Amino acid sequence: MRYECVIFDLDGVICSTDRFHYLAWKKVAEQLHIPFDESVNQRLRGVGRMESFDIILENYQGEMSQEDKIYWTERKNDLYREYLKSMSDKDVLPGVRTTIDGLRGMGLKLALGSSSRNARFILDRLQLGDCFDAVIDGNDIARSKPDPEVFTKAALSLEVDPSDSLVVEDAKAGLQAALSGGMDCAAVGSSAVSSGLATWNLADITDLLHVVR
């Protein structure tokens, strides 16, 4: 095998919660009278909650205390979790289950590396909680992507050297994180592929079954 483990990002790779993030951030922005649209939302992909709010606040008229920032990001998370309750195993993206089953059948270790603090909750909603040997999420890290912490912690938790790990990502920040952590990375989705950063560009998630051999 070319790799010992595969580390998956969550949103945009295993499932799509973009619409829920967008709706929750939009509601917060509206309450603060901040302009918010899809172009701003695109900048939040793969970025942690507080860092995302800082991007939104670029269009805020005035200053905001750290205490208020915490309040509004928690408000966003409450809204987001309400939306997430509608998720089920039907929200797993096409080809993901086949790919996970195939990789496990090859004896590869699998991990999830996500900046989201809700990753475990989402995996349970998707009925994928038992599919990963390790889950590292926003509760386990101090620095969000493009810092490599989430991926290096995932590899080390599996006792695998980062250089023997492959990261699967759909966002530029995630690809940058993998590369700066000394890992190969596979891009899924047009945005990640067009960045030109990936070691491998996947037309379909199931292509991983060929890449790892």
Summary of the structure (lengths in Angstrom):
residues: 213
radius of gyration: 17.0
end to end distance: 4.7
largest distance: 54.9
contacts: 717
relative contact order: 0.18
helix: 49%
strand: 13%
